[in-house]
Amino acid sequence: MSPETILPILMFVLLIIGLLMGHPLAFTLGGLAVIFGYVGWGPEAFGMFINRIYSSAMNNYVLIAVPLFVLMANFLDQSRIMEGLFNSMRYLFGPVRGGVAIAVIVLGVIFAACTGVIGASVVTMALLATPPLLQYGYRKELIAGTICAGGTLGILIPPSIMLVLMGSYSGIPVGKLFMAAIIPGMLLSCLYLIYVIAKCWISPDWGPALSKKERQDITTKQILIDCLKNLIPPVLLILSVLGSIFAGIATPTEAAGMGAFVAFLMMIFYGRFSWKALWQSIVSTTTVTSMVLMIVVGGTCFTGVFIGLGGDELVSSMILGMGSKWASFALMMIIVLVLGMFIDWIGITMICLPLFVPIAADLGFNPVWFVMMIAINLQASFLTPPLGYSFFYYKGAGGATDKISMMEIYRGIMPFIILMIIGLILCILIPGLTLWLPSLM
């Protein structure tokens, strides 16, 4: 094995070892880039780092949308609008078996279309939904699985900061990726709903319906009025962001700024504005944005060194040597799925996208379709053990979530991982699910 082959393999192996030892992803990527860059080119590597950081991160207008979408999510969280919406929907769907779990998934879809930040979605839904679900006698596995899976929809359903980064590093317009993600996101939501309804119908003790006594204090008319009152503002927010992008009125960055402003107005409208809330929103936005951009910097340098050492040719020869385009595609999907067990979606995007997109183009795959398959695959990275971020977000929310063990969370999320894989297979077999809406733009 030649030194040109050993170095990129060793670089990737050390990346996995560093992550398993618990080192932060950004510094693991950046540290390995510095070490192997110096080994490969000497001090000249530092000039390459500066050029890549400036061209890929500092000079990238699309990435400005990331802090703006995160700020929008924080303003929305401060407005507490989801709290009122959930309380209305749990009474609306409650008379049906599994109705409160259905309300959780529907809330997850709405939350996803408003925020695109997984941590905020899962923690908020955990604090809102876990106490009433336990009170109504729902199985703990179903509670944890529904909240964790519903919360991860925000990484796929636009506006998604993952799709912003993917568009930036694949050369595909973000608006097209947003449009392509709508039907797959709805497909996964429907699969989750079908599972909850079927499971609670077969096993009524998993999700008992609300009794008439629990609904007698509130009329159907009042429930519908409350739902509309709490639903109209998020719908307006979604239309202001996604509508302006799809209509060609605004770029994703401009639409993100508009969305942050509308979410700020919602915080005022619902009487939740305070200087403390504003300060907390800004601090939280700064923290998340700093984390994302530090990983972007480390990933950019890591990818540059990995490709410079011939890692792209090594990966390409391995994948293209599978014998057929679909075998090569399956290998790339398996690699993304396995990496999702150890690395978060930002790291996978930074590492895999620059390597896989050119290979997919050589194999003749539609670039929008291929990137969307990776995006759907990355849904599972939030739920697959040992490092599924969603169940750590859920467990870390505190309160009633302390009554649910990690083993119950693991058992609860397994059916939803299977449903994600089924959704991915359907999108592979029916390309129109991802390509039809972008073709209308």
N, C-alpha and C positions, 0 to 999 in steps of 0.2 A: 504494500500500500504506500503510495507516494506521499511526500509531505503536503502536497497540494490537497490531497484527499483527507489526510489525518487532521489538519487544522480545523476545517469547518465542522467535521464530525465531533472533534473534541470540544469545540466551541458550543455546539448544541447540547452535548452531554453535560458540560459544566453548567449550562443554563438550567437544565432540569434539576441537577444536584443543588444548585444555589437556591432554587425556589423551594425544594423539599426541605432545605435547612431553615426556611422561614425568612430569608432575606427579601427585602422589598423588590418588586419587579423592576422598577425604574432604575435602581442602582445596580441590580444584577445585570440588566441589559447594558447599561452604560459602562459598568466596570469591566465586563468581558470585552466590550468594544475597544476600550482603551488598551487592555492587555494584549489582545490579539492584533489590534491595529498597530501597536508599537512593534510587536514581533514581526508582523508582515512588512511594514514599510518604514519603521523607525519614526522619528519626530514628524515626518511629513504627514502622518496620519491625523495629527491634530488640526492641520489646515483643512483636511477633508471633512472632519467633524464640523468645523465652523461653517463651511460651505453648505453641508447637508442640513444643518440646523436652521440656517438662515433661509435656504430655498424651500425646505419642506415644512417648516413650522412658523418661523417669524414672518415670512413673506407670503403666507397662505391666507388669503382673505376668507375662505370658507370656514376656517377654524374659529373665526370670531363668533360664529353661531353657537359654539359650544358653551361659553360662559353665559350667553344670552338665554339659551334654552334652560340652563341650570338655574339662572336667576328667575326665569318664568316659573319653574317648578317650585322654587322656594317661596315666591310670592303666593302661589296657589296654595301651598301647604299652610302658610300663615293665615290665609283667608278662611280656613276650616270649612270650605264649601263641601268637601267630600264627606265630612261628618254628617251634615244635614241630608245629603243625597243618600247615603247608606241607610240612615235611619228611616227614610221614606221607602226605599226599595225593599228593605227587609220585611216591612209590613205588606208591600205590594205583592212580593213573591212568596211570602211566608206561608200562606195556606197550602202551598204545594209541597210535597215531600222534597227535601233538599232545597227548599226555596231560599233560605238565607245564604246557603253556599252559592246558589245561582246568582243572588244579588252581589256576592263578592266578586264573581267572575265578570259580571256586567260592569261593576264599579272599576275592576281592573282594566277593562277595555277603555272606559272613559278616562281613567287616570292616565293610561298609556298615551292616549291621543292629546293629553294636556301637558304631560311632563317629559316622558322619555328618560327619566332618571330612576333606575331600579331601586336603589337604596331607599329613596323617599317613598316610593310606591309600596314596597313590602312592609316597611316599618309602620307607615300610616295605616295600612290595611290590617296589619297585625294588631295594632292598638285598638282600632275601631271594631273589628269583627270577632276577634278571639273571645272576649268576654261573653257577648250574647250567644255565640255558637256553643260555648261550653254550657251556658245556662240552659239552652234549649235541648241539650243532650246529644249533640252531634259527636260522632266518633272523632277522636283526636287526630287520627291519621288523615281523615278527610279534611279537617280544619286546616292542618298544616300544609297539606298538599295543595288545597285550593288556593290558599293565600299566597304561597310561594310561587305557584305556577301562574296565577292571575297577575301577580306583581311583576313577573318577568316579561309580560307582553309589551311593556314599555320599551324594551330594547329593540323590538321589531316594528311595532305600529308607529307610524310617523306622528309627530316629529321625534326622531330618535337620534341621539348624539352618536350612536354607533354608525348609523347610515351616513351621518355627516362626515365622520372620519373615513368610512369606506369610500365614499364618493371622492373625497380629497385624494386618497392614495391609489385609487383605481382609474382616475381620469374620467369617471362617469358622472354626469350632472346629478347633483343631490336630489333635484326635483324628480328625476326619473326613478331614482331608487325609492323615494318616498311613495311615488305612485305605484311602483311595483310591489311594495310591501303591504299595501292595504288588504288585498284579497288573501294572501297567506296569513296575515295577522287575524283576519276574521275567521279563516278556516280553523286555525288553532283554537280560537275562542269557542267556535261551535263544537269542536271535538271535546273540549273540556266540559261544555254544558251537557253534551250527550252522555258523557261518562258519569257526571254527577247525577243526572236525572235517572239513568239506567241503574246505577249503583243503589241509589236511595229507593228506587221502585222495587228492586229485587230484595234489598235488605233495609226495610223501613227504619230499623233502629240506628242506621248510620246517619240519617238526616230526617228526623221527625218533623212533621208539619206543625205550624203554630196552631194552638187551640183557639176556639172561638172566644174563650175568655180573655186571651191575650190580645185579641183584636177589637174587643168590644168598646174600648175607650176611644177609638179613632174610627171615623167613617171612611168609606171608600172615596168619597168626594174629597175629603181632607187629605187623604194619601196622595191622590192624583194631583191636587193643587201643590202640595209640598214637593212632589217629584218634579213638576214643571218649574217651580220656583227655583229649585236647586239645580235643574238640568239645563235651563236656557243659558245661563252665563257660561258654563263650560263649552256648550255648543257654539256660542258666539266666539269664544276664544279659539276653538278648533278651526272655525271658518275663517277667522281673521288671519291665522297662521297658514294652514294648509290651502285654503281657498286662494289666498294671494299668490302662493307658489304655483299651484296648478293652473291658475289663470294667466300666469306670466306677468303679473303685476309687480311682484317683488322677488328678489333672490332669497334663498334660505336664510342668509345672514340678516337681510332687511326684515324678513318675516319674523325671525327670532326676536329682533328688537321690538317689533310691533306687538308680538305676543307677550313679552315681558312688561310692556307698558299697559296692555289690557289686563294682565294678571294683577298689576299694581292697582289699577282702578277697581278691580274686583275686591281687593283687600280693603280698600277704602269704603266701597259700597256696602260690604257686609259688616262694617264697623270694627274691623280687626286691625286697622292701622295704628301703629304706635312707633315711636322712635326706636324702642327696643326691638320690635319685630323687624323693622327695616334693617337695623344693625345686624341682627341674627341672620337675615336673608343674605346680606352682603358677605358676612364672614363665612357662612356655609358655601356660598357660591365661589368665593376665593379659594377655599380649601379644596373643593371638588375639582375646580378648574386647574389648580396647581398640580394636583395629583395626576389628572389626565395629561396635561402638557409635559410633565416630567417624564411620564411613560412614553409620550410621543418622542421626546428628545432622545431618551435612552434607546427606544426601538429604532429610530431613524439611524442612529450611529451603529447599532448592532447589525441592522440589515445591510448598511453600507459596507461594513467590514466583512460580513458573511458572504455577500455577493462578490466583493473584491478578492476574497480568498478562493473563489471558485465554488462556493456552496450552492449557487443557483444552478450551475451546470451539473453538479452532483445530484441535486434534487430532481432536476429535469430528466436526467438520464435514468434515474430510478423510476420515476413516474411514467415516462414515455416507454420504458421497457416492459410495461405490464402486458403488452400484446394487443390491446384494443383500447379505444378511446373511453369506453364505459368502465373498463377495469381501472384505467388511470384515474377517471373521475371518482370511482368508488374509493380508491386509495387516498385521494386528497380529502374526501369527506371523512374517512376514518381517522386520518391524521388530525383534522380539525376537532373531531369528537374526542379523541384521546387527549389532545392538548388542553381541551376544555376542562378536563378533570384536574389540571394542575395550574393553568395560567388563565387569567381573566381575559375578557374579549378584546381589550385594548392591545394587550401583548400579542394575542393571536393575529389580530388585524395587522399590526406592525410587522410581524414576522412572516406570516403566510401570504398576505395579499400581494406584496411585490414579487413573490416567487411563483404563486399559483396562477395569477391572472395572465401573464404571458404564455404559460403552458396551456391554459384553457383556450387561449386564442389560437395557438398552434394546432390544437385538437379540433378546432372548428366550433366551439361552444359560443353561444351568444353571451357577451360580457355582462349585460344586465342580469340575465337569467343566472349565470354562474355566480356572480357576487351575491345575489339573493339566496342561492342555495347555501352559501357559507353563512349568510346572516341568519337564516332559519336554523341552521346547524348550531350556531352559537347560542341560540336560546337554551340549549341543553347545558351549556357551560355554567349556567347559574344554578343548575339543579343536580349535576352529576357529582357524586362523592369522589375523592375526599374533600375537595375544596370548592363545593358549590356555594357561591356567595349568598344566594337567596335564603338558604336555611340558617346561615350565620346571621344575616340581617334579621330574620324572623326571631331567632332565639335571643338575639341581643336587644330586641325591642323591650324586653322586660314585662313586668305586669303579669297578665294572665298567661303569657307564653311560657313562663317558668313552670307551669303545670304540665307542659308537654315535653317529653324527653326527646333527646336527639334520635334515638332509635325509632320512636313513633314518627318523627319528622322524616327520617329516611324511608320508612315504609310508606308514608303518605305520598312522597314525591315520585316513587317508582312508576305508578300508572301514568303519570303525566309525562315522564320521560319517554315512555313507550308511545304515548299520543303524539309527542313532538316528532319522533322518528316516523310515525305513520304520516303526519302532515308533510314532512320532508319528502317522503316517498311519493306522495300524491302530487306534490309540486314538481318532482322530477318527471313523473310519468305524464303530467298534463302541463306543459310549459305555458299554456295560455293563462294559467292562474297567476303567473307573474308578469307575463309580457303583454297581456291584452290592454290593461289600463295605460302603461307607458306608450303603447302604439297610438293612443288617442291624443297624446300631447302634441 
